[in-house]
Amino acid sequence: MPDAPAAAGVRSLRELEPGLELECVRAGFRDAEVLLGDQALATLTPVGFFGASVEAESADGSWTIARKGWFGGTHLVTERGRDVEAARWEGGIWRGQSRIVFPDGRDYRWKKTSFWRMNYSVLKNDVPVLTFAAKRAWFKTSHIVTVEPGARSAGQDLPILVLLGCHLLLAAVDAAQSAV
């Protein structure tokens, strides 16, 4: 796995331009990376044996994303090492539509966009900010994250939106694979 994404020269997730495509991909058995081409912009590392939470790191900061509740109806994003809420995902992955809420009231919709595939969009006032599309290959599932024109208005929220979206989809893939 490449060096930590906070190293010099790594692009900030806040600075992503519309039209760019990132890829959320497994980097080993449990770890994951957010790639721009072959450059790692962020890492997601599971904590604990069951991986109910992950440590997410990019050049923009470090967060812990933890599932709360028996059926994962809430995922809480906190600043790593502090008990300060940065964002919260509310809803169920199977409902097709949920919310990502920030402490000051800013919110985004997390909406399923395909019946057959694990494709989702993050929307602000019904304008796409990010789209996540499943990419399948032999024994490997990843997601292409497209930065949409609405991302310009998300600015400071982009790192958390990208990392939380990748975490949610990789967790859903893990759950589906363990059920087989």
Helices and strands as residue ranges (DSSP letters): G 13-15, E 21-26, E 32-36, E 39-47, E 53-58, E 61-68, E 74-79, E 85-90, E 97-101, E 107-112, E 120-124, E 127-137, E 140-147, G 149-153, G 155-157, H 158-178
